[in-house]
């Protein structure tokens, strides 16, 4: 079976299922500082817990605008009806009417050991760790994608494609972060909080394929595409088959990079500010605010891979390309270079340092206390990364999350307008003490024709209450 980007190093290491990125409902609540810090580090200021210890959390997001997938029950039913055959499998995926598409497949995150400590009622510190996987196609052509990934795809007509500016970047990296959140201004009716996170980033591996101009001519019933006056920039930390991301018979691969010294390093940061309006009392109970306005920029920074571990080739000219040739050679630098050179392309190669950007995003939010324990949160996410550069990026969304929120229990139901697929998605979030499960996009579990799916879960241990006085805590709950 022809496969190109979807069979890259990421797919072999990921757990089955789909898990989320922002944790709306839990991370936008009042009682989970180690998740709220990833939305805005200023959330640490005046947090309700004296000490919080993170046990784990896992999440994985799949999203695209190329087409829709049927529900899990339909997929299982279709598989049973086929009795192991592939006949009818194409019915599981329905293409959209877009000629160009983008895809996150997948974005994986493991949040590891972490701790937050409230120095006093105004200032809190936190140390966090996580591992992230980002595999992204941006502005890819649908016909080219079909040809390279579907062994049965054949067009009945000849056609030409002029594809400008597509970018595929996949990367794995780990992080350790130090965060601070503090109140800098307190008045009778409002409080201003600021926060910052500084992270040390360790790059495990990356692979990228970009083009500024890709003119392709396809002849009906041919297994080859002829590229005319085209350019391709290929960069990777994997040199040969033995050093691909999954490794090979000679060792190497992602596990070796994780266990050994990092092949890339960098600095990342999050910055945030929060203004709370609390007309009823001047204590810092997290349920006391009437409205909380939040602004933050997350994932500022990049990872630079060492010159001795980074291989780049710029190809240009004319040549023939087959889908099987791409899929068999794209996973490492040496094979890909030899393949394109053998197909007629000219190329310049180098081993210089390469910088891979983080998915920088702007988050704007408002949290409103409707009545007692009932809240509504509105958060907008906007991309701030240059998608023409080597690196990853998020796609815009606006999420409204009504929730019931107490110290012991949270129930929330995020509703998201997703700008990648231009559709509305529904999710849920449940928290009992320090354990939670949720999804920002759960419709694929029950309904057909969905563009993505996710599910997250995790746990932490809250220890003690960060409060100014027992009297104020009592009064705030009257």
C-alpha positions in Angstrom: 0.0 0.0 0.0 1.3 3.4 -0.9 1.8 5.6 2.1 3.8 8.8 2.5 3.5 11.1 5.4 0.9 9.1 7.4 3.4 6.3 7.9 6.1 8.5 9.3 7.8 7.9 12.6 4.8 9.1 14.7 2.3 6.5 13.9 4.3 3.6 15.3 4.7 5.0 18.8 1.3 6.4 19.6 -1.3 4.7 21.8 -4.6 3.8 20.2 -7.5 6.2 20.7 -7.6 10.0 20.6 -7.1 12.3 23.4 -7.2 16.7 23.5 -4.9 19.7 23.7 -6.6 22.5 25.7 -8.6 20.7 28.3 -11.5 23.1 28.1 -13.8 22.8 31.1 -11.0 21.5 33.3 -8.2 23.9 32.5 -10.7 26.8 32.3 -12.0 25.9 35.8 -11.2 27.2 39.2 -9.4 24.3 40.9 -6.7 22.8 38.7 -3.6 25.0 38.6 -1.3 22.5 36.8 -3.6 22.4 33.8 -4.7 26.1 33.8 -1.0 27.1 33.7 -0.8 25.9 30.0 -3.6 28.3 29.0 -2.3 31.2 31.0 0.5 31.1 33.6 -1.2 34.0 35.4 -3.9 31.5 36.6 -1.4 30.4 39.2 -1.8 33.6 41.1 -4.1 33.2 44.1 -4.8 29.6 43.2 -7.0 27.7 45.7 -4.6 24.8 46.4 -1.6 25.2 48.7 0.2 22.3 47.0 -0.7 20.4 43.9 1.2 17.3 42.6 0.5 16.1 39.0 0.4 12.4 38.5 -0.1 12.2 34.8 -2.2 13.3 31.9 -2.4 12.1 28.3 -4.1 13.6 25.3 -4.1 13.1 21.5 -5.9 15.2 18.9 -6.8 14.3 15.3 -8.1 17.1 13.1 -8.4 17.9 9.4 -10.4 19.6 6.7 -9.7 17.1 4.0 -12.8 15.1 4.7 -15.0 13.4 7.4 -14.8 10.0 9.1 -17.8 7.9 10.2 -18.5 7.2 13.9 -16.5 4.5 15.7 -19.6 2.3 15.8 -20.0 2.6 12.0 -16.3 1.8 11.5 -16.6 -1.4 13.7 -19.8 -2.4 11.9 -18.3 -1.9 8.5 -15.2 -3.9 9.5 -17.3 -6.8 10.7 -19.4 -6.7 7.5 -16.3 -6.8 5.3 -15.0 -9.9 7.1 -11.4 -8.8 6.8 -11.7 -7.5 3.2 -11.0 -3.9 2.3 -14.0 -3.7 0.0 -16.1 -0.8 0.9 -13.5 0.7 3.2 -13.5 3.9 1.2 -17.1 4.5 2.5 -15.6 5.3 5.9 -14.0 8.5 4.7 -15.9 11.2 2.7 -13.8 13.9 1.0 -14.8 17.5 1.4 -15.1 19.9 -1.6 -11.7 21.5 -0.7 -8.9 21.3 -3.2 -6.3 22.3 -0.6 -6.4 21.0 2.9 -4.6 21.0 6.2 -4.3 18.2 8.8 -3.1 17.5 12.3 -2.6 13.8 12.5 -1.8 13.5 15.3 -0.9 16.1 18.0 0.0 14.0 21.1 0.9 15.2 24.6 2.0 13.5 27.7 2.2 15.7 30.8 4.4 14.1 33.4 5.4 14.8 37.0 4.7 18.4 38.1 4.1 20.4 41.2 2.7 23.8 42.1 3.3 25.6 45.4 1.4 28.6 46.7 4.0 30.8 48.5 1.2 32.8 49.9 -2.3 34.0 48.9 -0.9 36.1 46.0 2.2 34.3 44.6 2.6 30.7 43.3 5.4 28.7 41.6 5.1 25.6 39.5 7.4 23.1 37.8 6.0 21.1 34.9 7.2 18.5 32.4 5.7 17.1 29.2 6.5 15.3 25.9 4.8 16.5 22.7 4.4 15.1 19.2 3.2 17.3 16.4 2.6 16.0 12.8 1.1 18.6 10.5 0.3 18.9 6.8 -0.4 22.5 5.9 -2.0 23.7 2.6 -1.5 20.3 0.8 -3.2 19.5 -2.5 -5.9 16.9 -2.4 -5.2 15.2 -5.7 -1.5 15.0 -4.9 -2.3 13.6 -1.5 -4.6 11.0 -3.0 -2.0 9.9 -5.5 0.7 9.5 -2.9 -1.3 7.8 -0.2 -4.0 5.7 -2.0 -2.8 2.7 -4.0 -6.1 2.5 -5.8 -6.3 6.1 -6.8 -6.4 6.7 -10.6 -7.8 9.7 -12.4 -9.6 9.0 -15.6 -8.2 12.3 -17.1 -4.8 13.8 -17.4 -4.4 17.0 -15.3 -1.9 19.6 -14.1 -1.3 20.9 -10.6 0.4 24.1 -9.6 0.9 23.8 -5.8 2.5 26.8 -4.1 3.6 26.8 -0.4 2.8 23.4 1.0 4.5 22.4 4.2 4.7 19.2 6.2 6.5 19.2 9.5 6.6 16.5 12.1 8.5 16.8 15.4 8.9 15.2 18.8 10.3 17.1 21.8 10.2 17.2 25.6 10.0 20.2 28.0 10.6 21.2 31.6 9.1 24.5 32.7 9.3 26.9 35.6 6.2 29.0 36.1 5.3 32.0 38.2 1.9 33.7 38.8 1.4 36.6 41.1 -1.1 39.4 41.9 0.5 42.8 41.1 -2.5 45.0 41.9 -5.5 44.5 44.2 -8.4 46.9 44.7 -11.8 46.5 46.3 -13.4 45.6 43.0 -10.7 44.1 40.8 -7.4 42.3 40.8 -4.6 42.2 38.2 -2.5 39.1 37.9 0.5 38.3 35.7 2.3 35.1 34.9 5.2 33.7 33.0 6.6 30.2 32.1 10.2 29.6 31.0 10.9 26.2 29.4 13.9 24.2 28.5 13.2 22.3 25.3 14.9 19.1 24.2 14.4 18.0 20.5 14.2 14.3 19.9 13.7 14.4 16.1 12.0 16.1 13.2 11.3 15.7 9.5 10.0 18.3 7.1 9.1 18.7 3.4 8.3 22.1 1.9 7.8 23.6 -1.5 7.5 27.1 -2.8 6.5 26.0 -6.3 5.4 22.5 -7.4 4.1 22.1 -10.9 3.0 18.6 -11.6 1.6 17.0 -14.8 -0.3 13.7 -14.4 -1.1 11.3 -17.3 -4.1 9.1 -17.0 -3.3 5.4 -16.0 0.3 6.3 -15.2 2.0 5.6 -11.9 4.2 8.6 -12.3 3.9 12.4 -11.9 6.2 14.7 -13.9 7.3 17.7 -11.9 8.3 20.8 -14.0 10.4 23.7 -12.8 9.6 22.6 -9.2 11.5 22.9 -5.9 11.4 20.7 -2.8 13.2 21.4 0.5 13.7 18.3 2.6 15.1 18.5 6.2 15.4 15.8 8.8 17.4 14.6 11.8 17.2 11.0 10.4 20.1 10.3 8.0 19.8 6.7 7.0 17.3 3.8 7.4 19.0 2.7 10.7 18.5 6.2 12.1 14.9 6.7 11.2 12.6 7.9 14.0 11.5 4.3 14.7 15.0 2.9 14.5 16.1 -0.1 12.5 18.2 -3.2 12.7 21.3 -1.1 13.5 19.6 0.7 16.4 19.1 4.4 16.7 15.7 6.0 16.3 13.5 7.9 18.6 14.1 5.7 21.7 17.8 6.2 21.4 17.4 9.9 21.1 15.1 10.0 24.2 17.6 8.0 26.3 20.7 9.6 25.0 21.7 13.3 24.8 19.3 15.5 23.0 20.1 16.3 19.4 18.2 19.6 19.6 17.6 22.2 22.3 15.9 25.5 22.8 14.1 27.9 25.1 10.3 28.4 25.1 8.0 30.7 27.0 4.4 31.5 27.9 3.3 35.0 29.0 -0.1 36.0 30.4 -2.2 38.6 32.2 -5.6 38.3 34.0 -8.0 41.0 35.3 -10.6 39.8 37.8 -13.6 41.8 38.6 -15.1 40.8 42.0 -17.8 43.3 43.2 -18.9 41.3 46.2 -15.8 40.8 48.3 -12.1 41.5 48.3 -11.0 38.0 49.2 -9.3 35.7 46.7 -11.7 32.8 46.7 -11.6 31.4 43.1 -15.4 31.3 43.0 -15.6 34.9 44.0 -15.0 36.7 40.7 -17.9 37.9 38.7 -15.9 38.1 35.5 -12.3 37.1 34.7 -10.6 38.5 31.6 -7.5 36.6 30.3 -4.9 37.2 27.6 -1.8 35.0 27.0 0.7 34.0 24.3 1.9 30.4 24.5 4.7 28.4 22.9 7.0 31.3 22.2 10.3 29.9 21.0 12.0 27.3 18.8 14.3 24.2 18.9 17.7 24.3 17.2 19.0 21.0 16.0 22.8 20.5 16.0 24.7 20.7 12.7 26.0 17.1 13.0 22.4 15.8 13.5 20.6 17.8 10.8 20.5 17.1 7.1 19.0 19.4 4.5 18.6 19.0 0.7 17.1 21.5 -1.7 15.9 19.9 -4.9 14.9 21.7 -8.1 14.3 21.1 -11.8 12.3 18.5 -13.6 11.7 14.8 -12.8 9.4 11.9 -12.4 7.9 11.0 -9.1 5.9 7.9 -8.1 3.8 7.5 -5.0 5.6 4.3 -4.0 8.9 6.0 -4.5 7.9 8.8 -2.1 6.5 6.5 0.5 9.5 4.2 0.5 12.1 6.9 0.8 10.7 9.9 2.6 11.5 8.7 6.2 15.2 9.5 6.1 17.5 11.9 4.4 19.9 9.6 2.5 17.2 7.5 0.9 15.2 10.5 -0.2 18.2 12.3 -1.6 19.2 9.3 -3.6 15.7 8.8 -4.9 15.1 12.3 -6.2 18.6 12.5 -7.7 17.9 9.3 -9.6 14.6 10.8 -10.9 16.3 13.7 -12.6 16.3 16.4 -9.9 19.3 18.6 -9.1 20.1 19.2 -5.5 22.2 21.1 -2.9 22.9 19.3 0.4 24.1 20.6 3.7 24.4 19.5 7.4 24.0 23.0 9.0 21.9 23.7 12.1 18.2 23.9 11.6 15.6 25.7 13.7 12.1 24.3 14.1 9.5 26.7 15.4 6.9 26.1 18.2 3.2 26.4 17.6 2.9 29.9 19.0 -0.7 31.0 19.7 -2.6 33.9 21.2 -5.4 33.0 23.7 -8.1 35.5 24.7 -10.7 34.5 27.3 -13.5 35.6 29.6 -14.9 33.7 32.5 -18.3 34.8 33.9 -19.9 33.7 37.2 -23.6 33.2 36.2 -24.9 32.2 39.6 -23.2 30.6 42.6 -21.3 27.6 41.2 -22.4 28.0 37.6 -19.9 29.6 35.2 -19.5 30.3 31.5 -16.1 30.6 29.8 -15.4 32.0 26.3 -11.9 31.4 24.9 -10.5 32.2 21.4 -7.3 30.7 20.1 -5.4 32.4 17.2 -2.3 31.2 15.4 0.8 33.4 15.6 3.4 31.2 13.9 4.5 31.7 10.3 3.3 28.6 8.5 5.8 29.1 5.7 8.7 28.5 8.0 9.9 25.2 9.4 7.7 24.4 12.4 4.2 23.8 13.6 1.1 25.8 14.2 -2.4 25.6 15.7 -5.6 26.6 13.8 -8.1 29.1 15.1 -11.1 28.2 17.3 -13.6 29.9 19.6 -14.9 27.8 22.5 -17.9 28.5 24.8 -17.8 26.3 27.9 -20.7 26.4 30.5 -19.8 24.6 33.6 -20.8 23.7 37.2 -17.6 24.1 39.3 -16.9 23.2 42.9 -13.8 22.2 44.8 -14.8 18.6 44.6 -16.6 18.3 41.3 -16.7 19.9 37.9 -19.0 19.2 34.9 -18.5 21.2 31.7 -19.7 21.1 28.1 -17.5 22.9 25.6 -19.0 24.1 22.3 -16.3 25.0 19.7 -16.4 26.7 16.4 -13.4 25.2 14.6 -11.8 27.4 11.9 -9.9 24.6 10.2 -13.0 22.7 9.2 -15.5 25.6 9.6 -17.8 23.5 11.8 -19.2 23.3 15.3 -18.0 20.7 17.8 -19.3 19.5 21.1 -17.4 18.0 24.1 -17.6 17.3 27.8 -15.4 17.4 30.9 -15.8 15.7 34.2 -13.6 16.2 37.3 -13.9 14.5 40.6 -11.3 15.9 43.1 -8.0 15.4 41.2 -9.1 13.0 38.5 -10.7 14.0 35.2 -11.7 12.9 31.8 -13.0 14.9 28.9 -13.1 15.7 25.2 -13.2 19.0 23.3 -14.6 17.1 20.3 -16.5 13.8 21.0 -19.0 13.6 18.2 -17.1 10.9 16.3 -18.0 8.6 19.2 -21.7 8.8 18.3 -22.2 10.4 14.9 -21.0 10.0 11.3 -19.2 12.6 9.2 -16.8 14.1 11.7 -13.5 16.0 10.9 -11.7 15.0 14.2 -11.9 13.5 17.6 -10.1 13.8 21.0 -10.2 12.6 24.5 -8.1 13.5 27.5 -7.6 12.0 31.0 -5.4 12.5 34.0 -5.0 13.0 37.7 -3.4 15.2 40.3 -3.3 15.4 44.1 -4.5 18.7 45.7 -3.1 19.3 49.2 -4.4 22.0 51.4 -6.3 25.2 50.7 -4.7 28.5 49.9 -6.9 31.0 51.7 -6.5 34.2 53.5 -8.6 33.3 56.5 -11.2 30.9 57.7 -13.6 33.8 58.2 -13.3 35.0 54.6 -13.7 31.4 53.3 -16.9 31.1 55.3 -18.4 34.5 54.2 -17.7 33.8 50.5 -19.8 30.7 50.6 -22.8 32.3 52.2 
